[in-house]
Amino acid sequence: MSKAGFIEIQDKEKYLKDNYPFTDVPQLSAKKRCIHCDKVIKVGDYKVYRDNHGMEFIVCPNSPECDGTIIDWM
Ligand SMILES: [Zn+2]
């Protein structure tokens, strides 16, 4: 069983394109507001969390303090 935790992404632009849940993939330099921590974040600062089932989630740069994910960014 793999260990849960944050994983390193080599090509953040490609990873975002491959995993973004919507069609309009933002630029890495784009600024969004995370509605969970109410902070403005840079898209390219995203973190990726992998759970112990191997599922990967794009999460807020302020994770783990913030539990927001990419769908919480306006
Ligand atoms: Zn957040």
PDB file of the backbone (N, CA, C, O) and the ligand in Angstrom, with CONECT records:
HET     ZN  A 101       1
ATOM      1  N   MET A   1       0.853  -1.203   0.000  1.00  0.00           N
ATOM      2  CA  MET A   1       0.000   0.000   0.000  1.00  0.00           C
ATOM      3  C   MET A   1       0.884   1.247   0.000  1.00  0.00           C
ATOM      4  O   MET A   1       1.849   1.333   0.759  1.00  0.00           O
ATOM      5  N   SER A   2       0.547   2.204  -0.853  1.00  0.00           N
ATOM      6  CA  SER A   2       1.358   3.418  -0.908  1.00  0.00           C
ATOM      7  C   SER A   2       0.999   4.340   0.256  1.00  0.00           C
ATOM      8  O   SER A   2      -0.113   4.319   0.783  1.00  0.00           O
ATOM      9  N   LYS A   3       1.967   5.132   0.622  1.00  0.00           N
ATOM     10  CA  LYS A   3       1.784   6.039   1.745  1.00  0.00           C
ATOM     11  C   LYS A   3       1.117   7.337   1.267  1.00  0.00           C
ATOM     12  O   LYS A   3       1.471   7.877   0.219  1.00  0.00           O
ATOM     13  N   ALA A   4       0.160   7.822   2.039  1.00  0.00           N
ATOM     14  CA  ALA A   4      -0.500   9.069   1.681  1.00  0.00           C
ATOM     15  C   ALA A   4       0.411  10.252   1.953  1.00  0.00           C
ATOM     16  O   ALA A   4       1.200  10.231   2.898  1.00  0.00           O
ATOM     17  N   GLY A   5       0.303  11.277   1.132  1.00  0.00           N
ATOM     18  CA  GLY A   5       1.085  12.477   1.372  1.00  0.00           C
ATOM     19  C   GLY A   5       1.196  13.320   0.130  1.00  0.00           C
ATOM     20  O   GLY A   5       0.654  12.973  -0.920  1.00  0.00           O
ATOM     21  N   PHE A   6       1.900  14.426   0.247  1.00  0.00           N
ATOM     22  CA  PHE A   6       2.088  15.315  -0.893  1.00  0.00           C
ATOM     23  C   PHE A   6       3.143  14.726  -1.821  1.00  0.00           C
ATOM     24  O   PHE A   6       4.138  14.161  -1.367  1.00  0.00           O
ATOM     25  N   ILE A   7       2.915  14.865  -3.129  1.00  0.00           N
ATOM     26  CA  ILE A   7       3.887  14.348  -4.088  1.00  0.00           C
ATOM     27  C   ILE A   7       4.459  15.489  -4.922  1.00  0.00           C
ATOM     28  O   ILE A   7       3.816  16.516  -5.140  1.00  0.00           O
ATOM     29  N   GLU A   8       5.680  15.273  -5.377  1.00  0.00           N
ATOM     30  CA  GLU A   8       6.390  16.255  -6.200  1.00  0.00           C
ATOM     31  C   GLU A   8       5.928  16.115  -7.645  1.00  0.00           C
ATOM     32  O   GLU A   8       5.883  15.006  -8.178  1.00  0.00           O
ATOM     33  N   ILE A   9       5.584  17.235  -8.284  1.00  0.00           N
ATOM     34  CA  ILE A   9       5.184  17.220  -9.694  1.00  0.00           C
ATOM     35  C   ILE A   9       6.293  17.854 -10.521  1.00  0.00           C
ATOM     36  O   ILE A   9       6.653  19.010 -10.299  1.00  0.00           O
ATOM     37  N   GLN A  10       6.835  17.101 -11.473  1.00  0.00           N
ATOM     38  CA  GLN A  10       7.939  17.619 -12.285  1.00  0.00           C
ATOM     39  C   GLN A  10       7.450  18.674 -13.273  1.00  0.00           C
ATOM     40  O   GLN A  10       8.008  19.769 -13.347  1.00  0.00           O
ATOM     41  N   ASP A  11       6.402  18.339 -14.035  1.00  0.00           N
ATOM     42  CA  ASP A  11       5.883  19.251 -15.048  1.00  0.00           C
ATOM     43  C   ASP A  11       4.498  19.718 -14.617  1.00  0.00           C
ATOM     44  O   ASP A  11       3.488  19.086 -14.928  1.00  0.00           O
ATOM     45  N   LYS A  12       4.471  20.840 -13.894  1.00  0.00           N
ATOM     46  CA  LYS A  12       3.213  21.291 -13.303  1.00  0.00           C
ATOM     47  C   LYS A  12       2.197  21.720 -14.351  1.00  0.00           C
ATOM     48  O   LYS A  12       0.991  21.597 -14.139  1.00  0.00           O
ATOM     49  N   GLU A  13       2.687  22.227 -15.494  1.00  0.00           N
ATOM     50  CA  GLU A  13       1.767  22.671 -16.539  1.00  0.00           C
ATOM     51  C   GLU A  13       1.054  21.457 -17.155  1.00  0.00           C
ATOM     52  O   GLU A  13      -0.165  21.461 -17.327  1.00  0.00           O
ATOM     53  N   LYS A  14       1.840  20.417 -17.483  1.00  0.00           N
ATOM     54  CA  LYS A  14       1.258  19.211 -18.077  1.00  0.00           C
ATOM     55  C   LYS A  14       0.322  18.511 -17.087  1.00  0.00           C
ATOM     56  O   LYS A  14      -0.767  18.072 -17.454  1.00  0.00           O
ATOM     57  N   TYR A  15       0.758  18.414 -15.836  1.00  0.00           N
ATOM     58  CA  TYR A  15      -0.071  17.742 -14.834  1.00  0.00           C
ATOM     59  C   TYR A  15      -1.414  18.452 -14.693  1.00  0.00           C
ATOM     60  O   TYR A  15      -2.463  17.815 -14.602  1.00  0.00           O
ATOM     61  N   LEU A  16      -1.361  19.792 -14.677  1.00  0.00           N
ATOM     62  CA  LEU A  16      -2.603  20.568 -14.548  1.00  0.00           C
ATOM     63  C   LEU A  16      -3.517  20.312 -15.743  1.00  0.00           C
ATOM     64  O   LEU A  16      -4.720  20.108 -15.580  1.00  0.00           O
ATOM     65  N   LYS A  17      -2.934  20.326 -16.953  1.00  0.00           N
ATOM     66  CA  LYS A  17      -3.724  20.071 -18.167  1.00  0.00           C
ATOM     67  C   LYS A  17      -4.370  18.699 -18.120  1.00  0.00           C
ATOM     68  O   LYS A  17      -5.537  18.545 -18.483  1.00  0.00           O
ATOM     69  N   ASP A  18      -3.616  17.698 -17.673  1.00  0.00           N
ATOM     70  CA  ASP A  18      -4.116  16.322 -17.658  1.00  0.00           C
ATOM     71  C   ASP A  18      -5.161  16.082 -16.572  1.00  0.00           C
ATOM     72  O   ASP A  18      -5.990  15.180 -16.690  1.00  0.00           O
ATOM     73  N   ASN A  19      -5.119  16.884 -15.526  1.00  0.00           N
ATOM     74  CA  ASN A  19      -5.962  16.587 -14.366  1.00  0.00           C
ATOM     75  C   ASN A  19      -6.976  17.667 -14.013  1.00  0.00           C
ATOM     76  O   ASN A  19      -7.764  17.493 -13.083  1.00  0.00           O
ATOM     77  N   TYR A  20      -6.968  18.772 -14.736  1.00  0.00           N
ATOM     78  CA  TYR A  20      -7.910  19.840 -14.426  1.00  0.00           C
ATOM     79  C   TYR A  20      -9.334  19.351 -14.690  1.00  0.00           C
ATOM     80  O   TYR A  20      -9.612  18.813 -15.762  1.00  0.00           O
ATOM     81  N   PRO A  21     -10.246  19.532 -13.718  1.00  0.00           N
ATOM     82  CA  PRO A  21     -11.591  18.943 -13.860  1.00  0.00           C
ATOM     83  C   PRO A  21     -12.495  19.687 -14.835  1.00  0.00           C
ATOM     84  O   PRO A  21     -13.553  19.173 -15.198  1.00  0.00           O
ATOM     85  N   PHE A  22     -12.106  20.886 -15.266  1.00  0.00           N
ATOM     86  CA  PHE A  22     -12.940  21.650 -16.189  1.00  0.00           C
ATOM     87  C   PHE A  22     -12.192  21.849 -17.505  1.00  0.00           C
ATOM     88  O   PHE A  22     -11.034  21.451 -17.630  1.00  0.00           O
ATOM     89  N   THR A  23     -12.855  22.465 -18.487  1.00  0.00           N
ATOM     90  CA  THR A  23     -12.248  22.567 -19.811  1.00  0.00           C
ATOM     91  C   THR A  23     -11.289  23.750 -19.948  1.00  0.00           C
ATOM     92  O   THR A  23     -10.321  23.679 -20.706  1.00  0.00           O
ATOM     93  N   ASP A  24     -11.550  24.824 -19.226  1.00  0.00           N
ATOM     94  CA  ASP A  24     -10.724  26.032 -19.389  1.00  0.00           C
ATOM     95  C   ASP A  24      -9.550  26.013 -18.409  1.00  0.00           C
ATOM     96  O   ASP A  24      -9.608  26.605 -17.332  1.00  0.00           O
ATOM     97  N   VAL A  25      -8.490  25.320 -18.810  1.00  0.00           N
ATOM     98  CA  VAL A  25      -7.318  25.172 -17.943  1.00  0.00           C
ATOM     99  C   VAL A  25      -6.646  26.535 -17.748  1.00  0.00           C
ATOM    100  O   VAL A  25      -6.295  27.191 -18.729  1.00  0.00           O
ATOM    101  N   PRO A  26      -6.464  26.967 -16.502  1.00  0.00           N
ATOM    102  CA  PRO A  26      -5.832  28.270 -16.271  1.00  0.00           C
ATOM    103  C   PRO A  26      -4.313  28.222 -16.470  1.00  0.00           C
ATOM    104  O   PRO A  26      -3.701  27.156 -16.393  1.00  0.00           O
ATOM    105  N   GLN A  27      -3.721  29.379 -16.723  1.00  0.00           N
ATOM    106  CA  GLN A  27      -2.266  29.495 -16.770  1.00  0.00           C
ATOM    107  C   GLN A  27      -1.702  29.281 -15.368  1.00  0.00           C
ATOM    108  O   GLN A  27      -2.365  29.552 -14.367  1.00  0.00           O
ATOM    109  N   LEU A  28      -0.457  28.785 -15.317  1.00  0.00           N
ATOM    110  CA  LEU A  28       0.193  28.619 -14.012  1.00  0.00           C
ATOM    111  C   LEU A  28       0.353  29.962 -13.303  1.00  0.00           C
ATOM    112  O   LEU A  28       0.408  30.022 -12.074  1.00  0.00           O
ATOM    113  N   SER A  29       0.428  31.035 -14.086  1.00  0.00           N
ATOM    114  CA  SER A  29       0.631  32.362 -13.503  1.00  0.00           C
ATOM    115  C   SER A  29      -0.677  33.017 -13.065  1.00  0.00           C
ATOM    116  O   SER A  29      -0.663  34.093 -12.468  1.00  0.00           O
ATOM    117  N   ALA A  30      -1.817  32.368 -13.362  1.00  0.00           N
ATOM    118  CA  ALA A  30      -3.120  32.956 -13.026  1.00  0.00           C
ATOM    119  C   ALA A  30      -3.314  33.034 -11.516  1.00  0.00           C
ATOM    120  O   ALA A  30      -2.824  32.190 -10.766  1.00  0.00           O
ATOM    121  N   LYS A  31      -4.030  34.054 -11.091  1.00  0.00           N
ATOM    122  CA  LYS A  31      -4.346  34.224  -9.671  1.00  0.00           C
ATOM    123  C   LYS A  31      -5.813  33.864  -9.455  1.00  0.00           C
ATOM    124  O   LYS A  31      -6.687  34.268 -10.223  1.00  0.00           O
ATOM    125  N   LYS A  32      -6.064  33.104  -8.406  1.00  0.00           N
ATOM    126  CA  LYS A  32      -7.430  32.714  -8.058  1.00  0.00           C
ATOM    127  C   LYS A  32      -7.616  32.919  -6.571  1.00  0.00           C
ATOM    128  O   LYS A  32      -6.654  32.964  -5.804  1.00  0.00           O
ATOM    129  N   ARG A  33      -8.900  33.045  -6.170  1.00  0.00           N
ATOM    130  CA  ARG A  33      -9.172  33.108  -4.739  1.00  0.00           C
ATOM    131  C   ARG A  33      -9.693  31.762  -4.278  1.00  0.00           C
ATOM    132  O   ARG A  33     -10.659  31.236  -4.831  1.00  0.00           O
ATOM    133  N   CYS A  34      -9.054  31.210  -3.269  1.00  0.00           N
ATOM    134  CA  CYS A  34      -9.515  29.961  -2.677  1.00  0.00           C
ATOM    135  C   CYS A  34     -10.632  30.300  -1.697  1.00  0.00           C
ATOM    136  O   CYS A  34     -10.435  31.081  -0.766  1.00  0.00           O
ATOM    137  N   ILE A  35     -11.820  29.701  -1.916  1.00  0.00           N
ATOM    138  CA  ILE A  35     -12.956  30.056  -1.054  1.00  0.00           C
ATOM    139  C   ILE A  35     -12.872  29.382   0.313  1.00  0.00           C
ATOM    140  O   ILE A  35     -13.659  29.700   1.205  1.00  0.00           O
ATOM    141  N   HIS A  36     -11.934  28.461   0.488  1.00  0.00           N
ATOM    142  CA  HIS A  36     -11.783  27.818   1.805  1.00  0.00           C
ATOM    143  C   HIS A  36     -10.944  28.673   2.747  1.00  0.00           C
ATOM    144  O   HIS A  36     -11.351  28.939   3.878  1.00  0.00           O
ATOM    145  N   CYS A  37      -9.753  29.111   2.272  1.00  0.00           N
ATOM    146  CA  CYS A  37      -8.899  29.920   3.154  1.00  0.00           C
ATOM    147  C   CYS A  37      -9.059  31.410   2.864  1.00  0.00           C
ATOM    148  O   CYS A  37      -8.489  32.246   3.565  1.00  0.00           O
ATOM    149  N   ASP A  38      -9.850  31.750   1.813  1.00  0.00           N
ATOM    150  CA  ASP A  38     -10.125  33.132   1.443  1.00  0.00           C
ATOM    151  C   ASP A  38      -8.839  33.907   1.134  1.00  0.00           C
ATOM    152  O   ASP A  38      -8.739  35.102   1.409  1.00  0.00           O
ATOM    153  N   LYS A  39      -7.852  33.198   0.555  1.00  0.00           N
ATOM    154  CA  LYS A  39      -6.610  33.854   0.156  1.00  0.00           C
ATOM    155  C   LYS A  39      -6.457  33.790  -1.358  1.00  0.00           C
ATOM    156  O   LYS A  39      -6.933  32.858  -2.007  1.00  0.00           O
ATOM    157  N   VAL A  40      -5.779  34.805  -1.912  1.00  0.00           N
ATOM    158  CA  VAL A  40      -5.464  34.776  -3.335  1.00  0.00           C
ATOM    159  C   VAL A  40      -4.240  33.893  -3.526  1.00  0.00           C
ATOM    160  O   VAL A  40      -3.211  34.083  -2.877  1.00  0.00           O
ATOM    161  N   ILE A  41      -4.366  32.931  -4.418  1.00  0.00           N
ATOM    162  CA  ILE A  41      -3.273  31.986  -4.643  1.00  0.00           C
ATOM    163  C   ILE A  41      -2.870  32.020  -6.118  1.00  0.00           C
ATOM    164  O   ILE A  41      -3.669  32.387  -6.979  1.00  0.00           O
ATOM    165  N   LYS A  42      -1.626  31.635  -6.398  1.00  0.00           N
ATOM    166  CA  LYS A  42      -1.174  31.492  -7.772  1.00  0.00           C
ATOM    167  C   LYS A  42      -1.394  30.036  -8.165  1.00  0.00           C
ATOM    168  O   LYS A  42      -0.983  29.120  -7.453  1.00  0.00           O
ATOM    169  N   VAL A  43      -2.051  29.836  -9.311  1.00  0.00           N
ATOM    170  CA  VAL A  43      -2.411  28.480  -9.739  1.00  0.00           C
ATOM    171  C   VAL A  43      -1.186  27.555  -9.732  1.00  0.00           C
ATOM    172  O   VAL A  43      -1.271  26.409  -9.291  1.00  0.00           O
ATOM    173  N   GLY A  44      -0.047  28.062 -10.225  1.00  0.00           N
ATOM    174  CA  GLY A  44       1.164  27.246 -10.327  1.00  0.00           C
ATOM    175  C   GLY A  44       1.759  26.817  -8.994  1.00  0.00           C
ATOM    176  O   GLY A  44       2.666  25.986  -8.947  1.00  0.00           O
ATOM    177  N   ASP A  45       1.238  27.392  -7.904  1.00  0.00           N
ATOM    178  CA  ASP A  45       1.714  26.997  -6.572  1.00  0.00           C
ATOM    179  C   ASP A  45       0.923  25.825  -6.004  1.00  0.00           C
ATOM    180  O   ASP A  45       1.102  25.440  -4.849  1.00  0.00           O
ATOM    181  N   TYR A  46       0.037  25.260  -6.844  1.00  0.00           N
ATOM    182  CA  TYR A  46      -0.785  24.153  -6.329  1.00  0.00           C
ATOM    183  C   TYR A  46       0.070  23.005  -5.796  1.00  0.00           C
ATOM    184  O   TYR A  46       1.217  22.814  -6.202  1.00  0.00           O
ATOM    185  N   LYS A  47      -0.523  22.253  -4.876  1.00  0.00           N
ATOM    186  CA  LYS A  47       0.127  21.045  -4.365  1.00  0.00           C
ATOM    187  C   LYS A  47      -0.704  19.839  -4.801  1.00  0.00           C
ATOM    188  O   LYS A  47      -1.893  19.969  -5.094  1.00  0.00           O
ATOM    189  N   VAL A  48      -0.081  18.688  -4.839  1.00  0.00           N
ATOM    190  CA  VAL A  48      -0.803  17.462  -5.170  1.00  0.00           C
ATOM    191  C   VAL A  48      -0.695  16.504  -3.991  1.00  0.00           C
ATOM    192  O   VAL A  48       0.389  16.171  -3.511  1.00  0.00           O
ATOM    193  N   TYR A  49      -1.869  16.082  -3.552  1.00  0.00           N
ATOM    194  CA  TYR A  49      -1.942  15.144  -2.437  1.00  0.00           C
ATOM    195  C   TYR A  49      -2.384  13.787  -2.957  1.00  0.00           C
ATOM    196  O   TYR A  49      -3.362  13.691  -3.700  1.00  0.00           O
ATOM    197  N   ARG A  50      -1.667  12.737  -2.569  1.00  0.00           N
ATOM    198  CA  ARG A  50      -2.062  11.387  -2.958  1.00  0.00           C
ATOM    199  C   ARG A  50      -2.525  10.636  -1.714  1.00  0.00           C
ATOM    200  O   ARG A  50      -1.803  10.543  -0.721  1.00  0.00           O
ATOM    201  N   ASP A  51      -3.742  10.104  -1.787  1.00  0.00           N
ATOM    202  CA  ASP A  51      -4.245   9.367  -0.624  1.00  0.00           C
ATOM    203  C   ASP A  51      -3.743   7.921  -0.647  1.00  0.00           C
ATOM    204  O   ASP A  51      -3.073   7.507  -1.594  1.00  0.00           O
ATOM    205  N   ASN A  52      -4.066   7.166   0.383  1.00  0.00           N
ATOM    206  CA  ASN A  52      -3.493   5.819   0.470  1.00  0.00           C
ATOM    207  C   ASN A  52      -4.157   4.802  -0.468  1.00  0.00           C
ATOM    208  O   ASN A  52      -3.834   3.615  -0.430  1.00  0.00           O
ATOM    209  N   HIS A  53      -5.085   5.276  -1.310  1.00  0.00           N
ATOM    210  CA  HIS A  53      -5.617   4.429  -2.390  1.00  0.00           C
ATOM    211  C   HIS A  53      -4.953   4.775  -3.731  1.00  0.00           C
ATOM    212  O   HIS A  53      -5.260   4.168  -4.757  1.00  0.00           O
ATOM    213  N   GLY A  54      -4.044   5.752  -3.712  1.00  0.00           N
ATOM    214  CA  GLY A  54      -3.367   6.152  -4.937  1.00  0.00           C
ATOM    215  C   GLY A  54      -4.087   7.239  -5.706  1.00  0.00           C
ATOM    216  O   GLY A  54      -3.645   7.629  -6.787  1.00  0.00           O
ATOM    217  N   MET A  55      -5.191   7.737  -5.168  1.00  0.00           N
ATOM    218  CA  MET A  55      -5.905   8.835  -5.825  1.00  0.00           C
ATOM    219  C   MET A  55      -5.152  10.132  -5.587  1.00  0.00           C
ATOM    220  O   MET A  55      -4.674  10.398  -4.485  1.00  0.00           O
ATOM    221  N   GLU A  56      -5.055  10.943  -6.649  1.00  0.00           N
ATOM    222  CA  GLU A  56      -4.335  12.205  -6.532  1.00  0.00           C
ATOM    223  C   GLU A  56      -5.298  13.381  -6.620  1.00  0.00           C
ATOM    224  O   GLU A  56      -6.233  13.375  -7.421  1.00  0.00           O
ATOM    225  N   PHE A  57      -5.062  14.378  -5.798  1.00  0.00           N
ATOM    226  CA  PHE A  57      -5.923  15.546  -5.750  1.00  0.00           C
ATOM    227  C   PHE A  57      -5.079  16.812  -5.855  1.00  0.00           C
ATOM    228  O   PHE A  57      -4.058  16.942  -5.180  1.00  0.00           O
ATOM    229  N   ILE A  58      -5.507  17.738  -6.700  1.00  0.00           N
ATOM    230  CA  ILE A  58      -4.860  19.048  -6.755  1.00  0.00           C
ATOM    231  C   ILE A  58      -5.473  19.894  -5.645  1.00  0.00           C
ATOM    232  O   ILE A  58      -6.679  20.138  -5.621  1.00  0.00           O
ATOM    233  N   VAL A  59      -4.621  20.332  -4.735  1.00  0.00           N
ATOM    234  CA  VAL A  59      -5.125  21.031  -3.550  1.00  0.00           C
ATOM    235  C   VAL A  59      -4.501  22.416  -3.409  1.00  0.00           C
ATOM    236  O   VAL A  59      -3.538  22.765  -4.092  1.00  0.00           O
ATOM    237  N   CYS A  60      -5.084  23.185  -2.504  1.00  0.00           N
ATOM    238  CA  CYS A  60      -4.679  24.569  -2.252  1.00  0.00           C
ATOM    239  C   CYS A  60      -3.193  24.653  -1.875  1.00  0.00           C
ATOM    240  O   CYS A  60      -2.694  23.796  -1.146  1.00  0.00           O
ATOM    241  N   PRO A  61      -2.481  25.684  -2.370  1.00  0.00           N
ATOM    242  CA  PRO A  61      -1.082  25.884  -1.954  1.00  0.00           C
ATOM    243  C   PRO A  61      -0.943  26.023  -0.440  1.00  0.00           C
ATOM    244  O   PRO A  61       0.127  25.771   0.116  1.00  0.00           O
ATOM    245  N   ASN A  62      -2.024  26.425   0.223  1.00  0.00           N
ATOM    246  CA  ASN A  62      -1.975  26.593   1.677  1.00  0.00           C
ATOM    247  C   ASN A  62      -2.322  25.308   2.433  1.00  0.00           C
ATOM    248  O   ASN A  62      -2.454  25.310   3.657  1.00  0.00           O
ATOM    249  N   SER A  63      -2.468  24.210   1.683  1.00  0.00           N
ATOM    250  CA  SER A  63      -2.662  22.908   2.305  1.00  0.00           C
ATOM    251  C   SER A  63      -1.371  22.529   3.047  1.00  0.00           C
ATOM    252  O   SER A  63      -0.300  22.898   2.564  1.00  0.00           O
ATOM    253  N   PRO A  64      -1.397  21.834   4.161  1.00  0.00           N
ATOM    254  CA  PRO A  64      -2.576  21.225   4.797  1.00  0.00           C
ATOM    255  C   PRO A  64      -3.361  22.155   5.715  1.00  0.00           C
ATOM    256  O   PRO A  64      -4.387  21.745   6.257  1.00  0.00           O
ATOM    257  N   GLU A  65      -2.905  23.411   5.910  1.00  0.00           N
ATOM    258  CA  GLU A  65      -3.675  24.320   6.764  1.00  0.00           C
ATOM    259  C   GLU A  65      -5.068  24.543   6.168  1.00  0.00           C
ATOM    260  O   GLU A  65      -6.057  24.647   6.892  1.00  0.00           O
ATOM    261  N   CYS A  66      -5.126  24.615   4.814  1.00  0.00           N
ATOM    262  CA  CYS A  66      -6.393  24.793   4.116  1.00  0.00           C
ATOM    263  C   CYS A  66      -6.790  23.458   3.494  1.00  0.00           C
ATOM    264  O   CYS A  66      -5.952  22.747   2.940  1.00  0.00           O
ATOM    265  N   ASP A  67      -8.093  23.122   3.594  1.00  0.00           N
ATOM    266  CA  ASP A  67      -8.532  21.853   3.002  1.00  0.00           C
ATOM    267  C   ASP A  67      -9.230  22.063   1.655  1.00  0.00           C
ATOM    268  O   ASP A  67      -9.968  21.196   1.185  1.00  0.00           O
ATOM    269  N   GLY A  68      -8.988  23.224   1.044  1.00  0.00           N
ATOM    270  CA  GLY A  68      -9.575  23.504  -0.267  1.00  0.00           C
ATOM    271  C   GLY A  68      -8.892  22.716  -1.370  1.00  0.00           C
ATOM    272  O   GLY A  68      -7.713  22.378  -1.267  1.00  0.00           O
ATOM    273  N   THR A  69      -9.650  22.421  -2.443  1.00  0.00           N
ATOM    274  CA  THR A  69      -9.070  21.780  -3.622  1.00  0.00           C
ATOM    275  C   THR A  69      -9.289  22.697  -4.824  1.00  0.00           C
ATOM    276  O   THR A  69      -9.869  23.777  -4.707  1.00  0.00           O
ATOM    277  N   ILE A  70      -8.818  22.247  -5.960  1.00  0.00           N
ATOM    278  CA  ILE A  70      -8.841  23.078  -7.161  1.00  0.00           C
ATOM    279  C   ILE A  70     -10.251  23.548  -7.542  1.00  0.00           C
ATOM    280  O   ILE A  70     -10.406  24.597  -8.167  1.00  0.00           O
ATOM    281  N   ILE A  71     -11.272  22.779  -7.168  1.00  0.00           N
ATOM    282  CA  ILE A  71     -12.628  23.219  -7.514  1.00  0.00           C
ATOM    283  C   ILE A  71     -13.124  24.349  -6.620  1.00  0.00           C
ATOM    284  O   ILE A  71     -14.203  24.893  -6.851  1.00  0.00           O
ATOM    285  N   ASP A  72     -12.337  24.709  -5.592  1.00  0.00           N
ATOM    286  CA  ASP A  72     -12.740  25.788  -4.669  1.00  0.00           C
ATOM    287  C   ASP A  72     -12.107  27.117  -5.045  1.00  0.00           C
ATOM    288  O   ASP A  72     -12.206  28.085  -4.292  1.00  0.00           O
ATOM    289  N   TRP A  73     -11.458  27.174  -6.203  1.00  0.00           N
ATOM    290  CA  TRP A  73     -10.771  28.400  -6.604  1.00  0.00           C
ATOM    291  C   TRP A  73     -11.635  29.175  -7.585  1.00  0.00           C
ATOM    292  O   TRP A  73     -12.057  28.641  -8.611  1.00  0.00           O
ATOM    293  N   MET A  74     -11.898  30.437  -7.265  1.00  0.00           N
ATOM    294  CA  MET A  74     -12.773  31.277  -8.092  1.00  0.00           C
ATOM    295  C   MET A  74     -11.936  32.236  -8.941  1.00  0.00           C
ATOM    296  O   MET A  74     -12.489  33.026  -9.706  1.00  0.00           O
TER     297      MET A  74
HETATM  298 ZN    ZN A 101      -7.121  27.486   0.391  1.00  0.00          ZN2+
END
